[in-house]
Amino acid sequence: MKKLVSVSILSADFLNLKEELDKVKNSGADMIHFDVMDGVFVNNISFGFPVLKTVNEYSDMCLDVHLMITDPLKYIEQCAADGADIITFHIESNSNINDTISAIKKFNAKVGLSIKPNTPFEEVIPYLDKIDILLIMTVEPGFGGQSFITDTLEKIQTAKAYITEHDLNVKIQVDGGINEETSVLTGNAGAEIMVAGSYLFKSDNMKNSVNLLAGI
C-alpha cells in the first residue's frame, strides 16, 4: 500500500525557502510538515505562525502542523487561521486533551495526537475515537537529523493492531530518523504517513526519495 509522505521543512534552506517549497511540490510529496517548538516543551526553538502564514500563502499543499509546545490549546485558533490543515499536539503537553481536540475540530482542521518514544501507547487509547492521526515519535522530539529508535516499532505494531481491532479511522504517522530503510520497517509495522526532513533535503533527487518512502 502506498504511504503518504510529509516533508519536514525544519530541514529546508530558509534562505531559499521559495525554491525549497517548489522542490517539495515537484517531488510528489503529499504534505508539508511544519514543526513549531517553544524552547520549553522541547529544548529547541524553531519558527512560529508568521512563517506558517507565509508558506500557506505561497503553497497550495496540505500543511501538517506539529505543535511541540507546552500549552497548544492557546494557539489552535491562530494556527488554523494561518493555514494549518492538520494540527497535531502532544499528549504530554499541559493543555486539556479533550478541550484541545474540540478546539481543532471547531476550526475545521484534522486532529493529530502525538506521543513521545517513552510514552506508553495505552495513554492515547481514550482519545483514539476522536482523532484523525496518531503521531508516534520515533526520536525524542526537538531536533532534526536524529537516529531512529528501533524500540518504537513495537508501539507502532500495538497501535495498528488496536486501531484495526476497533475499526477506528485513524492513520499512524511516524516522525524521526525516517529514511528508505526505516520507512519499510515502520510501514510493515503499520505506519501510513512518513515524516522526513534531513533525508529528503539532503537527497540528490527528492522525487525518487519521496517515492522510496511512499513504497512506489
CYANA upper distance limits for C-alpha pairs under 8 A (distance plus 0.5 A):
  1 MET  CA    215 GLY  CA      7.91
  2 LYS  CA    192 GLU  CA      8.49
  2 LYS  CA    214 ALA  CA      5.88
  2 LYS  CA    215 GLY  CA      6.19
  2 LYS  CA    216 ILE  CA      6.98
  3 LYS  CA    187 GLY  CA      8.14
  3 LYS  CA    192 GLU  CA      5.52
  3 LYS  CA    193 ILE  CA      6.20
  3 LYS  CA    194 MET  CA      7.53
  3 LYS  CA    213 LEU  CA      7.72
  3 LYS  CA    214 ALA  CA      4.91
  3 LYS  CA    215 GLY  CA      6.97
  4 LEU  CA     29 ALA  CA      7.92
  4 LEU  CA     30 ASP  CA      6.49
  4 LEU  CA    192 GLU  CA      6.75
  4 LEU  CA    193 ILE  CA      5.12
  4 LEU  CA    194 MET  CA      6.63
  4 LEU  CA    214 ALA  CA      6.41
  5 VAL  CA     29 ALA  CA      5.84
  5 VAL  CA     30 ASP  CA      5.87
  5 VAL  CA     31 MET  CA      6.93
  5 VAL  CA    193 ILE  CA      6.23
  5 VAL  CA    194 MET  CA      5.36
  5 VAL  CA    195 VAL  CA      6.53
  5 VAL  CA    196 ALA  CA      8.07
  5 VAL  CA    210 VAL  CA      7.25
  5 VAL  CA    213 LEU  CA      7.37
  5 VAL  CA    214 ALA  CA      6.81
  6 SER  CA     29 ALA  CA      6.92
  6 SER  CA     30 ASP  CA      6.38
  6 SER  CA     31 MET  CA      4.90
  6 SER  CA     32 ILE  CA      5.79
  6 SER  CA     33 HIS  CA      5.90
  6 SER  CA     64 ASP  CA      7.88
  6 SER  CA    193 ILE  CA      7.50
  6 SER  CA    194 MET  CA      6.48
  6 SER  CA    195 VAL  CA      5.20
  6 SER  CA    196 ALA  CA      7.07
  7 VAL  CA     24 VAL  CA      7.65
  7 VAL  CA     29 ALA  CA      7.45
  7 VAL  CA     31 MET  CA      6.73
  7 VAL  CA     32 ILE  CA      5.39
  7 VAL  CA     33 HIS  CA      5.73
  7 VAL  CA    195 VAL  CA      6.31
  7 VAL  CA    196 ALA  CA      5.83
  7 VAL  CA    197 GLY  CA      6.18
  7 VAL  CA    200 LEU  CA      7.97
  8 SER  CA     12 ALA  CA      8.23
  8 SER  CA     32 ILE  CA      6.60
  8 SER  CA     33 HIS  CA      4.85
  8 SER  CA     34 PHE  CA      6.49
  8 SER  CA     35 ASP  CA      7.87
  8 SER  CA    195 VAL  CA      6.94
  8 SER  CA    196 ALA  CA      6.14
  8 SER  CA    197 GLY  CA      4.96
  9 ILE  CA     32 ILE  CA      7.40
  9 ILE  CA     33 HIS  CA      6.82
  9 ILE  CA     34 PHE  CA      6.72
  9 ILE  CA     35 ASP  CA      8.39
  9 ILE  CA    197 GLY  CA      6.88
 10 LEU  CA     34 PHE  CA      7.50
 10 LEU  CA     35 ASP  CA      7.13
 10 LEU  CA     46 SER  CA      8.00
 10 LEU  CA    144 GLY  CA      7.67
 10 LEU  CA    197 GLY  CA      7.25
 11 SER  CA    144 GLY  CA      7.44
 11 SER  CA    197 GLY  CA      5.72
 11 SER  CA    198 SER  CA      5.96
 11 SER  CA    201 PHE  CA      7.08
 12 ALA  CA     17 LEU  CA      7.47
 12 ALA  CA     20 GLU  CA      6.93
 12 ALA  CA    197 GLY  CA      8.10
 12 ALA  CA    201 PHE  CA      6.92
 13 ASP  CA     17 LEU  CA      6.51
 13 ASP  CA     20 GLU  CA      7.37
 16 ASN  CA     20 GLU  CA      6.79
 17 LEU  CA     21 LEU  CA      6.55
 18 LYS  CA     22 ASP  CA      6.79
 19 GLU  CA     23 LYS  CA      6.69
 20 GLU  CA     24 VAL  CA      6.80
 21 LEU  CA     25 LYS  CA      6.76
 21 LEU  CA     59 SER  CA      7.82
 22 ASP  CA     26 ASN  CA      6.60
 23 LYS  CA     27 SER  CA      6.58
 23 LYS  CA    206 MET  CA      8.07
 24 VAL  CA     28 GLY  CA      7.65
 24 VAL  CA     29 ALA  CA      6.91
 24 VAL  CA     32 ILE  CA      8.33
 24 VAL  CA    206 MET  CA      8.10
 25 LYS  CA     29 ALA  CA      6.92
 25 LYS  CA     61 MET  CA      7.84
 26 ASN  CA    207 LYS  CA      7.73
 27 SER  CA    206 MET  CA      6.24
 27 SER  CA    207 LYS  CA      4.47
 27 SER  CA    208 ASN  CA      8.20
 27 SER  CA    210 VAL  CA      7.14
 28 GLY  CA    207 LYS  CA      6.87
 28 GLY  CA    210 VAL  CA      7.60
 29 ALA  CA    207 LYS  CA      8.35
 29 ALA  CA    210 VAL  CA      6.75
 30 ASP  CA     61 MET  CA      7.78
 30 ASP  CA     62 CYS  CA      7.50
 31 MET  CA     61 MET  CA      6.42
 31 MET  CA     62 CYS  CA      5.30
 31 MET  CA     63 LEU  CA      6.41
 31 MET  CA     64 ASP  CA      6.80
 32 ILE  CA     61 MET  CA      7.23
 32 ILE  CA     62 CYS  CA      6.74
 32 ILE  CA     63 LEU  CA      5.59
 32 ILE  CA     64 ASP  CA      6.25
 33 HIS  CA     63 LEU  CA      6.77
 33 HIS  CA     64 ASP  CA      5.16
 33 HIS  CA     65 VAL  CA      6.35
 33 HIS  CA     66 HIS  CA      7.68
 33 HIS  CA    195 VAL  CA      7.56
 34 PHE  CA     52 LEU  CA      8.09
 34 PHE  CA     63 LEU  CA      7.53
 34 PHE  CA     64 ASP  CA      6.46
 34 PHE  CA     65 VAL  CA      5.14
 34 PHE  CA     66 HIS  CA      6.43
 35 ASP  CA     46 SER  CA      7.50
 35 ASP  CA     47 PHE  CA      8.05
 35 ASP  CA     65 VAL  CA      6.64
 35 ASP  CA     66 HIS  CA      5.42
 35 ASP  CA     67 LEU  CA      6.78
 35 ASP  CA     68 MET  CA      7.56
 36 VAL  CA     45 ILE  CA      8.13
 36 VAL  CA     46 SER  CA      6.37
 36 VAL  CA     47 PHE  CA      6.33
 36 VAL  CA     48 GLY  CA      6.55
 36 VAL  CA     65 VAL  CA      7.89
 36 VAL  CA     66 HIS  CA      6.65
 36 VAL  CA     67 LEU  CA      5.52
 36 VAL  CA     68 MET  CA      6.26
 36 VAL  CA     69 ILE  CA      7.62
 37 MET  CA     41 PHE  CA      7.87
 37 MET  CA     42 VAL  CA      7.09
 37 MET  CA     44 ASN  CA      6.79
 37 MET  CA     45 ILE  CA      5.40
 37 MET  CA     46 SER  CA      5.73
 37 MET  CA     47 PHE  CA      7.48
 37 MET  CA     48 GLY  CA      8.44
 37 MET  CA     67 LEU  CA      7.11
 37 MET  CA     68 MET  CA      5.41
 37 MET  CA     69 ILE  CA      6.12
 37 MET  CA    142 GLY  CA      7.66
 38 ASP  CA     42 VAL  CA      7.39
 38 ASP  CA     44 ASN  CA      7.34
 38 ASP  CA     45 ILE  CA      5.72
 38 ASP  CA     46 SER  CA      7.80
 38 ASP  CA     68 MET  CA      7.43
 38 ASP  CA     69 ILE  CA      5.79
 38 ASP  CA     70 THR  CA      7.94
 39 GLY  CA     43 ASN  CA      5.40
 39 GLY  CA     44 ASN  CA      5.02
 39 GLY  CA     45 ILE  CA      5.25
 39 GLY  CA     69 ILE  CA      8.35
 40 VAL  CA     44 ASN  CA      8.12
 40 VAL  CA     69 ILE  CA      7.42
 40 VAL  CA     70 THR  CA      7.11
 41 PHE  CA     68 MET  CA      6.71
 41 PHE  CA     69 ILE  CA      5.53
 41 PHE  CA     70 THR  CA      5.47
 41 PHE  CA     93 SER  CA      7.85
 42 VAL  CA     68 MET  CA      7.13
 42 VAL  CA     69 ILE  CA      7.74
 42 VAL  CA    141 PRO  CA      7.15
 42 VAL  CA    142 GLY  CA      5.73
 43 ASN  CA    142 GLY  CA      6.62
 44 ASN  CA    142 GLY  CA      6.17
 44 ASN  CA    143 PHE  CA      7.54
 47 PHE  CA     51 VAL  CA      7.17
 48 GLY  CA     52 LEU  CA      7.25
 49 PHE  CA     53 LYS  CA      6.54
 49 PHE  CA     78 GLN  CA      8.01
 49 PHE  CA     79 CYS  CA      7.07
 49 PHE  CA     82 ASP  CA      7.10
 50 PRO  CA     54 THR  CA      6.75
 50 PRO  CA     82 ASP  CA      8.14
 51 VAL  CA     55 VAL  CA      6.65
 52 LEU  CA     56 ASN  CA      6.59
 52 LEU  CA     82 ASP  CA      6.70
 52 LEU  CA     83 GLY  CA      7.37
 52 LEU  CA     84 ALA  CA      8.30
 53 LYS  CA     57 GLU  CA      6.70
 53 LYS  CA     82 ASP  CA      5.03
 53 LYS  CA     83 GLY  CA      6.60
 54 THR  CA     58 TYR  CA      6.87
 55 VAL  CA     59 SER  CA      6.32
 56 ASN  CA     60 ASP  CA      7.25
 56 ASN  CA     61 MET  CA      8.47
 56 ASN  CA     63 LEU  CA      7.98
 56 ASN  CA     82 ASP  CA      7.60
 56 ASN  CA     83 GLY  CA      5.99
 62 CYS  CA     84 ALA  CA      8.31
 62 CYS  CA     85 ASP  CA      6.52
 62 CYS  CA     86 ILE  CA      8.36
 63 LEU  CA     83 GLY  CA      7.47
 63 LEU  CA     84 ALA  CA      5.72
 63 LEU  CA     85 ASP  CA      5.76
 63 LEU  CA     86 ILE  CA      6.92
 64 ASP  CA     84 ALA  CA      6.91
 64 ASP  CA     85 ASP  CA      6.65
 64 ASP  CA     86 ILE  CA      5.27
 64 ASP  CA     87 ILE  CA      6.95
 64 ASP  CA     88 THR  CA      8.24
 65 VAL  CA     84 ALA  CA      6.54
 65 VAL  CA     85 ASP  CA      8.09
 65 VAL  CA     86 ILE  CA      6.35
 65 VAL  CA     87 ILE  CA      5.50
 65 VAL  CA     88 THR  CA      6.59
 66 HIS  CA     87 ILE  CA      6.65
 66 HIS  CA     88 THR  CA      5.26
 66 HIS  CA     89 PHE  CA      6.62
 67 LEU  CA     72 PRO  CA      7.13
 67 LEU  CA     87 ILE  CA      7.78
 67 LEU  CA     88 THR  CA      6.45
 67 LEU  CA     89 PHE  CA      5.46
 67 LEU  CA     90 HIS  CA      7.72
 68 MET  CA     89 PHE  CA      7.06
 68 MET  CA     90 HIS  CA      7.20
 68 MET  CA    141 PRO  CA      8.16
 68 MET  CA    142 GLY  CA      8.19
 69 ILE  CA     89 PHE  CA      8.31
 69 ILE  CA     90 HIS  CA      8.47
 69 ILE  CA     93 SER  CA      7.44
 70 THR  CA     93 SER  CA      5.59
 70 THR  CA     94 ASN  CA      6.19
 70 THR  CA     95 SER  CA      7.94
 71 ASP  CA     75 TYR  CA      8.29
 71 ASP  CA     93 SER  CA      6.72
 71 ASP  CA     94 ASN  CA      5.94
 71 ASP  CA     95 SER  CA      5.64
 72 PRO  CA     76 ILE  CA      6.96
 72 PRO  CA     89 PHE  CA      7.10
 72 PRO  CA     93 SER  CA      7.91
 72 PRO  CA     94 ASN  CA      8.48
 72 PRO  CA     95 SER  CA      6.80
 72 PRO  CA    100 THR  CA      7.83
 73 LEU  CA     95 SER  CA      6.31
 73 LEU  CA     96 ASN  CA      8.18
 73 LEU  CA     99 ASP  CA      7.96
 73 LEU  CA    100 THR  CA      5.64
 73 LEU  CA    103 ALA  CA      7.82
 75 TYR  CA     79 CYS  CA      6.48
 76 ILE  CA     80 ALA  CA      6.64
 76 ILE  CA     87 ILE  CA      8.33
 76 ILE  CA    100 THR  CA      8.18
 76 ILE  CA    103 ALA  CA      7.12
 76 ILE  CA    104 ILE  CA      6.72
 77 GLU  CA     81 ALA  CA      6.58
 77 GLU  CA    103 ALA  CA      8.07
 77 GLU  CA    104 ILE  CA      8.23
 77 GLU  CA    107 PHE  CA      7.32
 78 GLN  CA     82 ASP  CA      6.63
 79 CYS  CA     83 GLY  CA      7.20
 79 CYS  CA     84 ALA  CA      6.39
 79 CYS  CA     87 ILE  CA      8.29
 80 ALA  CA     84 ALA  CA      5.36
 80 ALA  CA     85 ASP  CA      7.65
 80 ALA  CA     87 ILE  CA      8.36
 80 ALA  CA    104 ILE  CA      8.29
 80 ALA  CA    107 PHE  CA      6.80
 80 ALA  CA    108 ASN  CA      8.47
 80 ALA  CA    109 ALA  CA      7.39
 84 ALA  CA    109 ALA  CA      7.40
 85 ASP  CA    108 ASN  CA      8.47
 85 ASP  CA    109 ALA  CA      5.54
 85 ASP  CA    110 LYS  CA      6.81
 86 ILE  CA    109 ALA  CA      5.81
 86 ILE  CA    110 LYS  CA      5.05
 86 ILE  CA    111 VAL  CA      6.55
 86 ILE  CA    112 GLY  CA      7.30
 87 ILE  CA    104 ILE  CA      7.40
 87 ILE  CA    109 ALA  CA      7.02
 87 ILE  CA    110 LYS  CA      6.76
 87 ILE  CA    111 VAL  CA      6.04
 87 ILE  CA    112 GLY  CA      6.25
 88 THR  CA    111 VAL  CA      6.52
 88 THR  CA    112 GLY  CA      4.36
 88 THR  CA    113 LEU  CA      5.74
 88 THR  CA    114 SER  CA      7.02
 88 THR  CA    133 ILE  CA      8.39
 88 THR  CA    135 LEU  CA      8.21
 89 PHE  CA     93 SER  CA      8.09
 89 PHE  CA    112 GLY  CA      6.87
 89 PHE  CA    113 LEU  CA      5.78
 89 PHE  CA    114 SER  CA      6.32
 90 HIS  CA    113 LEU  CA      6.25
 90 HIS  CA    114 SER  CA      5.08
 90 HIS  CA    115 ILE  CA      6.44
 90 HIS  CA    116 LYS  CA      8.45
 91 ILE  CA     97 ILE  CA      7.25
 91 ILE  CA    113 LEU  CA      6.94
 91 ILE  CA    114 SER  CA      6.57
 91 ILE  CA    115 ILE  CA      6.52
 91 ILE  CA    124 VAL  CA      7.90
 92 GLU  CA    115 ILE  CA      7.61
 92 GLU  CA    116 LYS  CA      8.41
 95 SER  CA     99 ASP  CA      8.23
 95 SER  CA    100 THR  CA      7.29
 96 ASN  CA    100 THR  CA      6.63
 97 ILE  CA    101 ILE  CA      6.72
 98 ASN  CA    102 SER  CA      6.65
 98 ASN  CA    127 TYR  CA      8.26
 99 ASP  CA    103 ALA  CA      6.67
100 THR  CA    104 ILE  CA      6.81
101 ILE  CA    105 LYS  CA      6.88
101 ILE  CA    111 VAL  CA      6.97
101 ILE  CA    130 LYS  CA      7.94
101 ILE  CA    131 ILE  CA      7.93
102 SER  CA    106 LYS  CA      6.59
103 ALA  CA    107 PHE  CA      7.09
104 ILE  CA    108 ASN  CA      7.08
104 ILE  CA    109 ALA  CA      6.19
104 ILE  CA    110 LYS  CA      7.53
104 ILE  CA    111 VAL  CA      6.78
105 LYS  CA    109 ALA  CA      6.23
105 LYS  CA    110 LYS  CA      7.25
105 LYS  CA    111 VAL  CA      7.46
110 LYS  CA    131 ILE  CA      8.06
110 LYS  CA    132 ASP  CA      6.62
110 LYS  CA    133 ILE  CA      8.39
111 VAL  CA    130 LYS  CA      8.49
111 VAL  CA    131 ILE  CA      5.56
111 VAL  CA    132 ASP  CA      5.74
111 VAL  CA    133 ILE  CA      6.82
112 GLY  CA    131 ILE  CA      6.54
112 GLY  CA    132 ASP  CA      6.41
112 GLY  CA    133 ILE  CA      4.95
112 GLY  CA    134 LEU  CA      6.21
112 GLY  CA    135 LEU  CA      7.18
113 LEU  CA    124 VAL  CA      8.49
113 LEU  CA    131 ILE  CA      7.53
113 LEU  CA    133 ILE  CA      6.89
113 LEU  CA    134 LEU  CA      5.65
113 LEU  CA    135 LEU  CA      6.45
114 SER  CA    134 LEU  CA      6.35
114 SER  CA    135 LEU  CA      4.88
114 SER  CA    136 ILE  CA      6.32
114 SER  CA    137 MET  CA      7.54
115 ILE  CA    119 THR  CA      6.43
115 ILE  CA    121 PHE  CA      8.28
115 ILE  CA    124 VAL  CA      8.48
115 ILE  CA    134 LEU  CA      8.48
115 ILE  CA    135 LEU  CA      6.98
115 ILE  CA    136 ILE  CA      5.92
115 ILE  CA    137 MET  CA      6.61
116 LYS  CA    136 ILE  CA      7.16
116 LYS  CA    137 MET  CA      5.68
116 LYS  CA    138 THR  CA      8.13
116 LYS  CA    139 VAL  CA      8.16
116 LYS  CA    140 GLU  CA      6.93
116 LYS  CA    141 PRO  CA      7.60
117 PRO  CA    136 ILE  CA      7.74
117 PRO  CA    137 MET  CA      6.18
117 PRO  CA    138 THR  CA      6.56
117 PRO  CA    139 VAL  CA      6.99
117 PRO  CA    140 GLU  CA      6.95
117 PRO  CA    149 ILE  CA      8.35
117 PRO  CA    152 THR  CA      6.81
119 THR  CA    123 GLU  CA      7.91
120 PRO  CA    155 LYS  CA      8.34
121 PHE  CA    125 ILE  CA      7.66
121 PHE  CA    155 LYS  CA      6.87
121 PHE  CA    158 THR  CA      8.11
121 PHE  CA    159 ALA  CA      7.31
124 VAL  CA    128 LEU  CA      6.88
127 TYR  CA    131 ILE  CA      7.17
128 LEU  CA    132 ASP  CA      8.49
128 LEU  CA    134 LEU  CA      8.36
128 LEU  CA    163 ILE  CA      8.50
128 LEU  CA    168 LEU  CA      7.96
128 LEU  CA    170 VAL  CA      7.73
129 ASP  CA    168 LEU  CA      6.91
129 ASP  CA    169 ASN  CA      8.25
129 ASP  CA    170 VAL  CA      8.43
131 ILE  CA    170 VAL  CA      7.19
132 ASP  CA    169 ASN  CA      7.17
132 ASP  CA    170 VAL  CA      5.31
132 ASP  CA    171 LYS  CA      6.89
133 ILE  CA    170 VAL  CA      5.75
133 ILE  CA    171 LYS  CA      5.33
133 ILE  CA    172 ILE  CA      6.32
133 ILE  CA    173 GLN  CA      7.16
134 LEU  CA    170 VAL  CA      7.24
134 LEU  CA    171 LYS  CA      6.74
134 LEU  CA    172 ILE  CA      5.41
134 LEU  CA    173 GLN  CA      6.45
135 LEU  CA    172 ILE  CA      6.46
135 LEU  CA    173 GLN  CA      5.04
135 LEU  CA    174 VAL  CA      6.14
135 LEU  CA    175 ASP  CA      7.77
136 ILE  CA    152 THR  CA      8.39
136 ILE  CA    156 ILE  CA      7.67
136 ILE  CA    172 ILE  CA      7.66
136 ILE  CA    173 GLN  CA      6.65
136 ILE  CA    174 VAL  CA      5.61
136 ILE  CA    175 ASP  CA      7.29
137 MET  CA    141 PRO  CA      7.47
137 MET  CA    152 THR  CA      8.38
137 MET  CA    174 VAL  CA      6.31
137 MET  CA    175 ASP  CA      5.66
137 MET  CA    176 GLY  CA      6.76
138 THR  CA    148 PHE  CA      6.24
138 THR  CA    149 ILE  CA      5.95
138 THR  CA    150 THR  CA      8.22
138 THR  CA    152 THR  CA      6.40
138 THR  CA    174 VAL  CA      6.88
138 THR  CA    175 ASP  CA      6.16
138 THR  CA    176 GLY  CA      5.38
138 THR  CA    177 GLY  CA      7.42
139 VAL  CA    146 GLN  CA      7.04
139 VAL  CA    147 SER  CA      7.31
139 VAL  CA    148 PHE  CA      6.28
139 VAL  CA    149 ILE  CA      6.27
139 VAL  CA    175 ASP  CA      7.74
139 VAL  CA    176 GLY  CA      5.37
139 VAL  CA    177 GLY  CA      7.31
140 GLU  CA    176 GLY  CA      8.35
141 PRO  CA    176 GLY  CA      8.37
144 GLY  CA    176 GLY  CA      7.83
144 GLY  CA    197 GLY  CA      7.74
144 GLY  CA    198 SER  CA      7.33
145 GLY  CA    176 GLY  CA      8.05
145 GLY  CA    177 GLY  CA      6.96
145 GLY  CA    197 GLY  CA      8.26
145 GLY  CA    198 SER  CA      6.23
146 GLN  CA    176 GLY  CA      7.06
146 GLN  CA    177 GLY  CA      6.10
147 SER  CA    176 GLY  CA      7.72
147 SER  CA    177 GLY  CA      5.46
148 PHE  CA    176 GLY  CA      6.52
148 PHE  CA    177 GLY  CA      4.82
148 PHE  CA    178 ILE  CA      7.39
148 PHE  CA    182 THR  CA      7.97
149 ILE  CA    177 GLY  CA      8.39
151 ASP  CA    155 LYS  CA      8.14
152 THR  CA    156 ILE  CA      6.94
153 LEU  CA    157 GLN  CA      6.78
153 LEU  CA    185 LEU  CA      8.04
153 LEU  CA    186 THR  CA      6.84
153 LEU  CA    189 ALA  CA      6.85
154 GLU  CA    158 THR  CA      6.67
154 GLU  CA    189 ALA  CA      8.16
155 LYS  CA    159 ALA  CA      6.55
156 ILE  CA    160 LYS  CA      6.58
156 ILE  CA    172 ILE  CA      8.17
156 ILE  CA    186 THR  CA      7.74
156 ILE  CA    189 ALA  CA      6.35
156 ILE  CA    190 GLY  CA      6.68
156 ILE  CA    191 ALA  CA      7.25
157 GLN  CA    161 ALA  CA      6.66
157 GLN  CA    189 ALA  CA      5.36
157 GLN  CA    190 GLY  CA      6.45
158 THR  CA    162 TYR  CA      6.74
159 ALA  CA    163 ILE  CA      6.61
159 ALA  CA    172 ILE  CA      8.46
160 LYS  CA    164 THR  CA      6.55
160 LYS  CA    172 ILE  CA      7.93
160 LYS  CA    189 ALA  CA      8.01
160 LYS  CA    190 GLY  CA      5.91
160 LYS  CA    191 ALA  CA      8.15
161 ALA  CA    165 GLU  CA      6.47
162 TYR  CA    166 HIS  CA      6.63
163 ILE  CA    167 ASP  CA      6.43
163 ILE  CA    168 LEU  CA      5.66
163 ILE  CA    169 ASN  CA      8.07
163 ILE  CA    170 VAL  CA      7.41
164 THR  CA    168 LEU  CA      6.99
171 LYS  CA    191 ALA  CA      7.86
171 LYS  CA    192 GLU  CA      6.62
171 LYS  CA    193 ILE  CA      7.78
172 ILE  CA    190 GLY  CA      7.56
172 ILE  CA    191 ALA  CA      5.33
172 ILE  CA    192 GLU  CA      6.00
172 ILE  CA    193 ILE  CA      6.83
173 GLN  CA    191 ALA  CA      6.22
173 GLN  CA    192 GLU  CA      6.48
173 GLN  CA    193 ILE  CA      4.92
173 GLN  CA    194 MET  CA      6.49
173 GLN  CA    195 VAL  CA      7.75
174 VAL  CA    178 ILE  CA      8.30
174 VAL  CA    186 THR  CA      8.04
174 VAL  CA    191 ALA  CA      7.03
174 VAL  CA    193 ILE  CA      6.89
174 VAL  CA    194 MET  CA      5.99
174 VAL  CA    195 VAL  CA      6.54
175 ASP  CA    194 MET  CA      7.12
175 ASP  CA    195 VAL  CA      5.35
175 ASP  CA    196 ALA  CA      7.19
176 GLY  CA    195 VAL  CA      7.71
176 GLY  CA    196 ALA  CA      7.52
177 GLY  CA    182 THR  CA      7.86
177 GLY  CA    196 ALA  CA      7.83
178 ILE  CA    182 THR  CA      5.91
178 ILE  CA    183 SER  CA      6.29
178 ILE  CA    194 MET  CA      7.55
178 ILE  CA    195 VAL  CA      7.26
178 ILE  CA    196 ALA  CA      6.01
178 ILE  CA    199 TYR  CA      7.75
179 ASN  CA    183 SER  CA      6.20
179 ASN  CA    196 ALA  CA      7.58
179 ASN  CA    199 TYR  CA      6.39
179 ASN  CA    213 LEU  CA      7.27
180 GLU  CA    184 VAL  CA      7.18
180 GLU  CA    209 SER  CA      7.96
180 GLU  CA    212 LEU  CA      6.31
180 GLU  CA    213 LEU  CA      6.11
181 GLU  CA    185 LEU  CA      7.18
182 THR  CA    186 THR  CA      6.50
183 SER  CA    187 GLY  CA      6.21
183 SER  CA    194 MET  CA      7.37
183 SER  CA    213 LEU  CA      6.18
184 VAL  CA    188 ASN  CA      6.48
184 VAL  CA    213 LEU  CA      8.11
184 VAL  CA    215 GLY  CA      8.19
185 LEU  CA    189 ALA  CA      6.79
186 THR  CA    190 GLY  CA      6.82
186 THR  CA    191 ALA  CA      5.94
187 GLY  CA    191 ALA  CA      5.16
187 GLY  CA    192 GLU  CA      6.80
194 MET  CA    213 LEU  CA      7.40
194 MET  CA    214 ALA  CA      8.20
196 ALA  CA    200 LEU  CA      6.91
197 GLY  CA    201 PHE  CA      6.61
198 SER  CA    202 LYS  CA      6.36
199 TYR  CA    203 SER  CA      6.72
200 LEU  CA    206 MET  CA      6.09
200 LEU  CA    209 SER  CA      6.83
200 LEU  CA    210 VAL  CA      7.69
201 PHE  CA    206 MET  CA      7.42
203 SER  CA    209 SER  CA      7.39
205 ASN  CA    209 SER  CA      6.91
206 MET  CA    210 VAL  CA      6.50
207 LYS  CA    211 ASN  CA      6.80
208 ASN  CA    212 LEU  CA      6.83
209 SER  CA    213 LEU  CA      6.88
210 VAL  CA    214 ALA  CA      6.64
211 ASN  CA    215 GLY  CA      6.52
211 ASN  CA    216 ILE  CA      5.76
212 LEU  CA    216 ILE  CA      6.67
